[in-house]
Amino acid sequence: MCFALYSASLAMTKLYKPLLSDLGLTYPQYLVMLVLWDHDGVSVSALREQLHLDYGTLTPLIKRLESQGLLSRRRSADDERQVLIHLTEQGRDLRQKAMGVPPQVASASGCSLDELDDLKNQLTALRQRLHDHLESGAP
């Protein structure tokens, strides 16, 4: 099972690479943009939770996207300890170019949309069970 997950992840990443290079994004950067296209103005901590990334991984991604002019970081007016991530106009415009990526990936999978949805739900449940197990401190 572990090898199947690992090798499927590698194949998926290889599939995404040329699709995302046209957008000027890496796969992790694309994930950040997907969250922001759905919820502009999220906090760094909320972004971290949604993507299951640590700050050491997420911060360089955000800085790189900011240097590309796709997003900006601003302190929250309500709580200055909180940094909010906002899309720039260029970042919002990139969404239109990225709209073709999911259908291409779905097509390449050879799966129906229902099959892909079931697979996603199973993998999400597996990740949660594994996370819960690790959090419990059990071996």
Backbone as CSV, one residue per row, in Angstrom:
resi,resn,N_x,N_y,N_z,CA_x,CA_y,CA_z,C_x,C_y,C_z
1,MET,0.822,-1.184,0.000,0.000,0.000,0.000,0.875,1.261,0.000
2,CYS,1.914,1.276,0.838,2.757,2.469,0.941,3.432,2.779,-0.391
3,PHE,3.942,1.732,-1.045,4.595,1.959,-2.332,3.589,2.436,-3.373
4,ALA,2.391,1.883,-3.348,1.355,2.315,-4.300,1.030,3.795,-4.108
5,LEU,0.900,4.231,-2.849,0.640,5.649,-2.574,1.812,6.517,-3.031
6,TYR,3.011,6.084,-2.691,4.214,6.837,-3.032,4.371,6.961,-4.552
7,SER,4.261,5.843,-5.260,4.473,5.878,-6.709,3.344,6.620,-7.422
8,ALA,2.122,6.522,-6.895,1.014,7.292,-7.477,1.240,8.785,-7.274
9,SER,1.762,9.160,-6.111,2.075,10.562,-5.845,3.153,11.075,-6.802
10,LEU,4.173,10.273,-7.023,5.225,10.667,-7.981,4.655,10.843,-9.387
11,ALA,3.820,9.898,-9.811,3.223,9.982,-11.152,2.334,11.219,-11.271
12,MET,1.587,11.515,-10.223,0.708,12.687,-10.246,1.531,13.964,-10.337
13,THR,2.614,14.027,-9.577,3.480,15.204,-9.610,4.100,15.382,-10.994
14,LYS,4.509,14.280,-11.620,5.068,14.345,-12.982,4.022,14.825,-13.981
15,LEU,2.780,14.412,-13.787,1.692,14.855,-14.653,1.466,16.362,-14.526
16,TYR,1.490,16.857,-13.301,1.244,18.278,-13.055,2.372,19.175,-13.556
17,LYS,3.606,18.684,-13.539,4.767,19.537,-13.808,4.645,20.347,-15.101
18,PRO,4.407,19.738,-16.258,4.311,20.563,-17.472,3.070,21.457,-17.496
19,LEU,1.994,21.009,-16.881,0.776,21.817,-16.844,0.990,23.086,-16.029
20,LEU,1.729,22.943,-14.928,1.946,24.083,-14.042,3.096,24.963,-14.495
21,SER,4.039,24.398,-15.244,5.161,25.229,-15.711,4.641,26.326,-16.639
22,ASP,3.556,26.052,-17.367,2.935,27.073,-18.212,2.387,28.229,-17.372
23,LEU,2.073,27.945,-16.109,1.554,28.967,-15.195,2.662,29.615,-14.380
24,GLY,3.856,29.041,-14.456,4.975,29.549,-13.660,4.907,29.120,-12.210
25,LEU,4.250,27.980,-11.962,4.059,27.501,-10.597,4.628,26.102,-10.410
26,THR,5.093,25.831,-9.207,5.402,24.469,-8.801,4.114,23.875,-8.220
27,TYR,4.116,22.566,-7.996,2.922,21.941,-7.430,2.576,22.511,-6.045
28,PRO,3.541,22.643,-5.119,3.175,23.240,-3.819,2.656,24.678,-3.951
29,GLN,3.217,25.458,-4.867,2.726,26.821,-5.075,1.297,26.792,-5.621
30,TYR,1.028,25.850,-6.507,-0.317,25.685,-7.062,-1.320,25.387,-5.940
31,LEU,-0.929,24.547,-4.992,-1.825,24.236,-3.877,-2.164,25.485,-3.064
32,VAL,-1.162,26.323,-2.816,-1.395,27.581,-2.108,-2.380,28.448,-2.902
33,MET,-2.152,28.535,-4.198,-3.026,29.364,-5.036,-4.454,28.810,-5.061
34,LEU,-4.614,27.488,-5.093,-5.953,26.897,-5.070,-6.724,27.333,-3.828
35,VAL,-6.061,27.303,-2.682,-6.723,27.734,-1.444,-7.109,29.207,-1.544
36,LEU,-6.188,30.030,-2.026,-6.461,31.470,-2.108,-7.535,31.792,-3.144
37,TRP,-7.583,31.055,-4.230,-8.641,31.289,-5.222,-10.015,30.985,-4.627
38,ASP,-10.068,30.070,-3.664,-11.338,29.763,-3.005,-11.617,30.691,-1.823
39,HIS,-10.551,31.117,-1.113,-10.712,31.915,0.110,-9.611,32.966,0.177
40,ASP,-9.766,34.047,-0.533,-8.767,35.114,-0.504,-8.755,35.756,0.881
41,GLY,-7.576,36.117,1.337,-7.454,36.787,2.624,-7.381,35.854,3.817
42,VAL,-6.869,34.641,3.612,-6.754,33.696,4.730,-5.487,33.970,5.524
43,SER,-5.492,33.548,6.757,-4.305,33.694,7.585,-3.289,32.618,7.211
44,VAL,-2.043,32.886,7.531,-0.997,31.908,7.271,-1.301,30.622,8.037
45,SER,-1.772,30.757,9.272,-2.072,29.561,10.066,-3.219,28.754,9.454
46,ALA,-4.241,29.408,8.927,-5.342,28.692,8.273,-4.850,28.001,7.005
47,LEU,-3.989,28.670,6.269,-3.402,28.079,5.067,-2.581,26.843,5.435
48,ARG,-1.812,26.946,6.505,-1.004,25.827,6.982,-1.887,24.634,7.341
49,GLU,-2.980,24.891,8.020,-3.893,23.819,8.415,-4.550,23.163,7.213
50,GLN,-4.966,23.965,6.248,-5.637,23.411,5.075,-4.699,22.566,4.223
51,LEU,-3.450,22.970,4.137,-2.497,22.263,3.282,-1.665,21.235,4.038
52,HIS,-1.815,21.175,5.343,-1.055,20.228,6.169,0.448,20.402,5.960
53,LEU,0.883,21.663,5.930,2.302,21.993,5.781,2.796,22.683,7.041
54,ASP,4.075,22.526,7.336,4.627,23.253,8.478,5.049,24.652,8.015
55,TYR,5.271,25.529,8.973,5.635,26.912,8.652,6.945,26.987,7.883
56,GLY,7.878,26.091,8.172,9.168,26.093,7.491,9.054,25.778,6.013
57,THR,8.021,25.075,5.636,7.750,24.773,4.224,6.884,25.862,3.602
58,LEU,5.877,26.305,4.342,4.903,27.253,3.807,5.470,28.652,3.614
59,THR,6.263,29.129,4.559,6.774,30.497,4.476,7.568,30.756,3.190
60,PRO,8.508,29.877,2.794,9.215,30.117,1.527,8.284,30.087,0.305
61,LEU,7.259,29.245,0.353,6.284,29.214,-0.745,5.578,30.562,-0.876
62,ILE,5.148,31.094,0.261,4.444,32.382,0.265,5.369,33.487,-0.222
63,LYS,6.603,33.497,0.264,7.556,34.531,-0.155,7.819,34.467,-1.655
64,ARG,7.954,33.266,-2.187,8.210,33.105,-3.619,7.009,33.606,-4.439
65,LEU,5.803,33.252,-4.025,4.601,33.714,-4.730,4.453,35.229,-4.624
66,GLU,4.864,35.783,-3.493,4.827,37.233,-3.323,5.839,37.889,-4.270
67,SER,7.031,37.311,-4.388,8.052,37.881,-5.282,7.634,37.772,-6.752
68,GLN,6.758,36.822,-7.057,6.228,36.685,-8.410,5.059,37.648,-8.664
69,GLY,4.655,38.362,-7.627,3.568,39.324,-7.772,2.185,38.719,-7.722
70,LEU,2.063,37.495,-7.198,0.778,36.811,-7.192,-0.014,36.997,-5.907
71,LEU,0.670,37.356,-4.831,-0.019,37.567,-3.558,0.733,38.591,-2.728
72,SER,0.068,39.036,-1.676,0.698,39.967,-0.732,0.371,39.506,0.680
73,ARG,1.264,39.852,1.596,1.070,39.538,3.019,0.773,40.836,3.748
74,ARG,-0.239,40.799,4.622,-0.580,41.966,5.424,-0.959,41.535,6.825
75,ARG,-0.593,42.358,7.783,-1.000,42.106,9.167,-2.499,42.349,9.292
76,SER,-3.150,41.530,10.081,-4.576,41.686,10.328,-4.812,42.971,11.119
77,ALA,-5.847,43.717,10.761,-6.212,44.927,11.503,-6.743,44.561,12.886
78,ASP,-7.353,43.375,13.006,-7.922,42.928,14.277,-6.875,42.351,15.226
79,ASP,-5.860,41.715,14.672,-4.835,41.060,15.493,-3.511,41.135,14.738
80,GLU,-2.653,42.035,15.132,-1.406,42.266,14.397,-0.463,41.070,14.415
81,ARG,-0.708,40.103,15.291,0.113,38.889,15.296,-0.220,37.995,14.108
82,GLN,-1.381,38.211,13.530,-1.863,37.371,12.443,-1.523,37.989,11.095
83,VAL,-0.941,37.189,10.203,-0.619,37.633,8.844,-1.649,37.043,7.898
84,LEU,-2.250,37.913,7.093,-3.248,37.492,6.116,-2.635,37.504,4.713
85,ILE,-3.010,36.531,3.920,-2.503,36.397,2.558,-3.620,36.792,1.600
86,HIS,-3.302,37.748,0.722,-4.273,38.241,-0.251,-3.722,38.083,-1.661
87,LEU,-4.596,37.719,-2.572,-4.215,37.659,-3.973,-4.048,39.071,-4.529
88,THR,-3.104,39.226,-5.416,-3.000,40.470,-6.180,-3.887,40.311,-7.410
89,GLU,-4.003,41.361,-8.179,-4.775,41.262,-9.421,-4.159,40.200,-10.332
90,GLN,-2.847,40.184,-10.394,-2.147,39.180,-11.208,-2.452,37.765,-10.701
91,GLY,-2.513,37.587,-9.399,-2.849,36.290,-8.811,-4.268,35.871,-9.121
92,ARG,-5.194,36.836,-9.074,-6.591,36.528,-9.424,-6.705,36.189,-10.911
93,ASP,-5.976,36.911,-11.747,-6.024,36.655,-13.188,-5.468,35.282,-13.548
94,LEU,-4.503,34.798,-12.786,-3.894,33.501,-13.075,-4.906,32.364,-12.937
95,ARG,-5.921,32.580,-12.137,-6.949,31.545,-11.941,-7.572,31.128,-13.264
96,GLN,-7.809,32.098,-14.124,-8.424,31.791,-15.420,-7.539,30.858,-16.243
97,LYS,-6.240,31.112,-16.233,-5.303,30.246,-16.958,-5.240,28.852,-16.347
98,ALA,-5.432,28.771,-15.045,-5.315,27.501,-14.331,-6.578,26.642,-14.428
99,MET,-7.660,27.189,-14.926,-8.925,26.453,-14.985,-8.823,25.173,-15.807
100,GLY,-7.903,25.115,-16.739,-7.782,23.919,-17.580,-7.010,22.787,-16.934
101,VAL,-6.345,23.041,-15.823,-5.502,22.013,-15.204,-6.331,20.847,-14.647
102,PRO,-7.329,21.077,-13.791,-8.069,19.938,-13.238,-8.704,19.018,-14.285
103,PRO,-9.331,19.550,-15.349,-9.889,18.623,-16.343,-8.822,17.779,-17.043
104,GLN,-7.641,18.356,-17.265,-6.568,17.592,-17.897,-6.090,16.467,-16.978
105,VAL,-5.985,16.756,-15.697,-5.559,15.745,-14.726,-6.628,14.656,-14.615
106,ALA,-7.884,15.056,-14.547,-8.974,14.076,-14.465,-8.981,13.177,-15.689
107,SER,-8.818,13.767,-16.846,-8.789,12.989,-18.080,-7.630,12.002,-18.098
108,ALA,-6.461,12.455,-17.687,-5.278,11.592,-17.672,-5.441,10.424,-16.708
109,SER,-6.241,10.598,-15.653,-6.424,9.537,-14.661,-7.220,8.357,-15.215
110,GLY,-8.053,8.630,-16.214,-8.898,7.574,-16.753,-10.042,7.193,-15.829
111,CYS,-10.268,7.979,-14.788,-11.325,7.714,-13.819,-12.514,8.635,-14.068
112,SER,-13.681,8.177,-13.658,-14.854,9.049,-13.691,-14.731,10.055,-12.550
113,LEU,-15.529,11.113,-12.614,-15.510,12.102,-11.523,-15.950,11.478,-10.207
114,ASP,-16.906,10.541,-10.252,-17.333,9.851,-9.030,-16.201,9.004,-8.459
115,GLU,-15.464,8.306,-9.327,-14.329,7.502,-8.862,-13.265,8.388,-8.228
116,LEU,-12.975,9.523,-8.861,-11.980,10.449,-8.301,-12.432,11.004,-6.962
117,ASP,-13.705,11.307,-6.850,-14.234,11.828,-5.587,-14.148,10.761,-4.491
118,ASP,-14.502,9.519,-4.821,-14.399,8.422,-3.845,-12.954,8.216,-3.408
119,LEU,-12.029,8.236,-4.364,-10.618,8.051,-4.051,-10.114,9.167,-3.142
120,LYS,-10.486,10.391,-3.468,-10.088,11.536,-2.624,-10.619,11.373,-1.207
121,ASN,-11.868,10.968,-1.079,-12.462,10.788,0.253,-11.759,9.674,1.025
122,GLN,-11.422,8.597,0.357,-10.722,7.489,1.022,-9.330,7.919,1.478
123,LEU,-8.618,8.650,0.620,-7.276,9.104,0.979,-7.315,10.132,2.103
124,THR,-8.298,11.000,2.074,-8.451,11.991,3.145,-8.742,11.292,4.472
125,ALA,-9.598,10.291,4.445,-9.913,9.540,5.664,-8.677,8.787,6.169
126,LEU,-7.919,8.201,5.253,-6.689,7.502,5.641,-5.704,8.473,6.288
127,ARG,-5.510,9.639,5.661,-4.600,10.634,6.226,-5.044,11.030,7.626
128,GLN,-6.328,11.226,7.838,-6.835,11.625,9.148,-6.612,10.533,10.181
129,ARG,-6.880,9.279,9.807,-6.661,8.180,10.751,-5.182,8.062,11.122
130,LEU,-4.309,8.195,10.132,-2.869,8.133,10.407,-2.438,9.301,11.303
131,HIS,-2.948,10.486,10.994,-2.628,11.661,11.819,-3.105,11.443,13.253
132,ASP,-4.335,10.963,13.404,-4.880,10.715,14.736,-4.027,9.692,15.492
133,HIS,-3.593,8.664,14.796,-2.745,7.644,15.406,-1.425,8.247,15.882
134,LEU,-0.821,9.060,15.033,0.451,9.700,15.395,0.277,10.659,16.573
135,GLU,-0.819,11.376,16.589,-1.095,12.321,17.674,-1.341,11.616,19.001
136,SER,-1.852,10.388,18.921,-2.160,9.649,20.151,-0.894,9.155,20.851
137,GLY,0.227,9.163,20.115,1.484,8.710,20.690,1.653,7.211,20.652
138,ALA,0.698,6.519,20.036,0.803,5.064,19.928,1.899,4.685,18.939
139,PRO,2.541,3.552,19.155,3.608,3.129,18.229,3.070,2.703,16.878
